[in-house]
C-alpha cells in the first residue's frame, strides 16, 4: 500500500517514444497518445504514475504550436489524471537550437529553443496542469568537438547557458543541465561541475542527475582521467566513489531521473552512444536503484525538487509497448519514494 509520503511525485518520461527512434525502421517513433496510455494504465501496489515529463518537439509536440493547441495537450494529459512536470527544450541542431559552443547563430538558436520552451511552460502553468518541474537542456555538441579546446569551449557553453538562464529566470523557470557522457562539457562528473561553476547561476541553472548516466561518470567512460572506479571494484569502493560524486553534484541537483545501467553504453538512430537505460528489474543492472537514489535525494525538498521521473530512453519498442514494463518501473519508483520521500 502507498506510504504516507506524497513527494516526490512519480512521473514517466514521454521521450523514450522518440529518442533514437526513426520512421521506416524496426524502431519507429511511438506517439504521445500511446505513451500517455501506457503511463496512465500502469499500476503497482496501490500506486499509479502522477505525471509525465514532456519532449517539446515533433512528432509529440510542435514547439511553435498555438496557445490553444498547447492547452489542448494539457487538457488531454490532465484528463488521464496526470500532471506535467519537466519539459525538454529542443536545443539540438535540426530541431530549433544549435550547439551551445558553436557559431553565434547556433548559440542564438539555442537560447531561442529555451525561449520557446518557456512559452509552453507558461501556458501549461496558467492552465493549472503544471506547477513544478524544470526545463531540461544539454550542450547539443559532442565531447570530441569540445576536446579541441576544452577551456575555450567550456567558456562558450557557460556563456550560452547564462543567456538561456536569464530567459528562464524572466519566465519564472529554472534550467537543468543533464549530465550525460555524450554531451560536450557535461561528459564527466568533474567537467560537469566545472561547467556549472562557470555558469555561476545556481538559483536558475542546476543539474539533472540520471542514475544510468551518472554511473558511467564513475567509470570515466569519456573521461578516463576522471574515473572514480576501476573494473572489479568492491562495494566499499563503490560507496566511497558514489559519495564523492554525489557530494559534488547533489547541491546543484534540481531534477532527478530514476534509471538502471548495466555498465554499458548504447545508441540508436541519430543519438550518440550514452549510458544504456536498462529495465528496472534487469538482472545485469549494476545499481541498487532505491539505495543509490537516496544519495541524490538528500535535501531534495530544500532544492525545490517535487517529482522524480523514470527515463527509459532507447528501450526497444517491444519493451516500451508492454504494460508490464511500466508496472515494474512504477513499483521501483514507489520504493524510492517510500525510502526517501517526504510529506
N, C-alpha and C positions, 0 to 999 in steps of 0.2 A: 504494500500500500504506500501511497505517496507520503513523504516525510513532511514535517512542519515547515520546512524551508520553502519559500516561494521564489527565491532568487538563488542563482541566476536562472532566468527563463531559458527554456530549451528550444533552440532553433535548428532548422535544417537549411543548408545552402542549396540554392537553385542552380548554381553554375555547373555542378557535375553533369547536368544535361547539355552543357555547351562546350566547356573547355576540353580541347583535344578531340572534339567531335567534328566530322566532316560529312557533308552530303555526298552520296554516291559511294560510300564505303560501308564496311560492316559495323561501323560505329557512328551512325548519323546522329545529329542533334536530337535531343528529347525535349519536347515542347514544355513551356511553363505550366500549362494546364495539367499535363501528366505528372510533372514533378510535384505540383501542389496536391494532386490527388493522392499520390503515394505518401506524402508527408502527412496530410490530414487523416489518412486511414491508419497510420501507424499507432499501435497500442503496445504497452508493456507494463505489467504490474500496476495498473491503475493510472499510468502516465500517458500523456499524448504530447506531441510537439505543440509548442505555444506560439511559434512564429517561424518566419523564414527570413533569410538574408538574400538580397537580390543582385543580379548582374545586369548592369544598365547598358545592354547592347542587344542588337538583333541576334537571333530571332525572338528572344524573350521580350525585350523592351527597347523601343526606339528612343534614344536619348534626346531626340527632338520632338517627341510626341507632344500633342497639345495638352493643356492642363486637364481638359475633360477626359482625354484618353488615359492620362496617368491616374486620375480619380477613379476611372472605371476599373483599372487594375487593382487599385487599393480596395475598392468595393468587393471585387471578386475574391481577393485574399481574405478580407475580413469576414465574408460570408461563409468561409470554411473554418471560422473560429481561430484564425491565425493573425498575429501581429506582424509588422515589418520592422526589422532591425537595421543591420548594417547594409550599406549599398556599395557595390564595387564600381568605381568610376572607370570609364572606358579610356584609359590613358595610353594605350599602345598604338604604335603605328598601324594604320589600316582600320582603326576604329575612329575615334575622334582625336586622340592625343598623339604624342610623339615622344622620343627619348628625352628623359629629364636631363641628360648630359649632351644632347645633340645640338643642332643648329638653333639659332634664335627662333626660327619658325617652329621647329619641333617643340621647343620649350614653351612657346606661346600656346601651342595646341594642347600641351599637357595641362596647362593652367585652365584652358578653355574646357577641357574634359571635366575637371573638378567643378568648374562653374556650372556646367550642365547638370552634374550630379547634385549639386547644392539646390538647384531649382527644383528638381524632382523631389528631393528630401523635404523642401519647404511645403510643396503641395501635399505630400503624404502626412507631414506633421500637422498641417492645418486641417486636414481631413480627419485626424484623430486615429489613424491606423498605425502611426509610427510615433513613439515617444522616447526612444532610446536607440543606441547604436551609433556607428561612426561611418565615415566614408573611407573606403579602403583604396590605397594606392600602392604602386611599386615604381621602380625607376624606369621601367619599359626599355631596358637595354641589358646587354649581357656582360658577365664578368670578364670575358675575353677582351671585349672592347674597353672596358674600364681599366684593365691591366696595362694598357698602352700609356696611361698617365694617371696613376691612382690618386695622387694628390689633387691634380687639376680637375679630374672628373668628379671626385667627391665634392669639391667646391661647387662645381656646376650643379650637381644633383641637389646639394643643400640649398643653393640659391633658388632653384626651381621649386623645391619643396616649400621654401619660405613664402614664395609668391602664392603658391597654391594654398598654403595655410592661412594667409591673410584673407583670401577669398572665402575660405571655410569659416573663419572667425567672423567675418562680416555677415554670414548667414546663420550664425549660432551653431556651427558644426565643428566637429573635430576630425582630423585625418589620422588614419592608422596605416603605417608602412609595414607591409607584410614581409617579415624576414624569410627569405627563401634562397636556396643555393643558386638558383638560375638568374637572379636579378643583380645587376651591377650595383656596387656599393652597399649591398644588402646580403651578400653571399656567404658571410661568416658572422659568427656572433660578435667578433671584435670589430670587423668592418661596419656592421650594422650599428654598433654602439658609437663608433666614430662619426657615422653619418648623422645619427640622432643628435649627438652633441654639437655637430657642425651646424645643424639647423637651429638648435637652441631655442625652440618654442614648445617646451613640454606641456604647456597649457592647451595647445592647439594641435600639435603633431606628436603622436606617440607610436607605439609598436603594436603590431598584431602578431601574436605568438600562435604558431600552429605546431602541434605536438609532433607531427611527422617531419616537418621541415626542420624544426629545431633539433631533432635527434640527429639529422645529418650535419648540423652545426657541430655537434660533439665530435663527429668523426672527421671533420675538416675536409669534407668531400671536394669542395672547390677552393679550399684554402688550407692545405696541409699544415702550414705553419701555425694555424690557429686551432688545430685539433686538440681536444681535451681528453680523448680516449684513444687507445690503441686496440687492435683486434685481440680478443681473448681477455678482455677486461673482467675484473671481478665486480661483484655487487657493490663492495665498498668503494672501488674506484669510480663506478658509475655514479653512486650517490654524491661523491665529492665533486665530480665533474658537472653533474646536473645542478648542484647547488651553486657552483661558481657561475655557470651560465645564467641561471635564473636570478641570482642575486644581482647580476649586472643589468639584465634586461627587464626584470619584473617592474621596477619603478616606472618604466616607460609603457608598460603593457596596458592598453585600454580596450583591446578586443582579443578574443581567445577562441581558437579552433580546437576542438577535441578531435583527435585523429590517432591512427596507428601506423607504424612503419616497421618494415622487416629488415632495415639496414641497406635497402637497395634504392636505386633511382628508376624513374620511369617517365616516358614522354610519348604522347600520341598526337597525330595531326601536326599542327604547326607549333605545338607547345614544346619548349626545350625540356630536356630531362631534368627532373627535380625529385624531391623526396617522394617515394611511392606511397600513396594512400592505400592502406590495406583495410579489409573488413574488421569490424570491431572485435570479432572472435577469431581472427586469423591465428592459427597455431604457430606461425613463424614470427608473429609480432614481437618486437624487442622491448616494448614498453608495457609496464603496468599502468594502463591508461588512468585509472582512478587515482592511484598513488601519485603519479608524476603530475597530474593536473593540479594537485594541491600546491605544488611549488609555485605555479603561476598564479593561482587564485588567492594566495595570501594577500590580504589588504585590497582585494579587488573592489569591494564596495566603496572604499575611500577614493579609488581612482575613477569612480563613475561607471564601472562596468555593471551592466544589468542583465546581460544574457551571454550564453555560450552557444557556439554553432558547430555542428558536425560538418567536416569537409570531406566529401567522398570524391574529390576531383580525380578524373580519369579512371574511375571504376569502369570495368567492361559494361556495355549496355545491358547484357543479360542480367548482370548482378544489380544494376540500377533499377531494372524493371520488376524485380522480385520483391514483393511486400515484406517477406521475411528479413531481407537485408535491413530495412528501415526499422522494423520492430526490434531487431537485435541492437542496432545502433542506439535507438531510443532507450533501451534498457541500460546500456552502458552509460549514457549521458545522465540518466536518472541517478545512477550510483555516484557519479561525480557530484551532482547537487546534494545528494544525501550526505556525502562525505565532507563537502567543502562549501556548502551553501549558507545562506543567511535568510532571516525572516524579512 
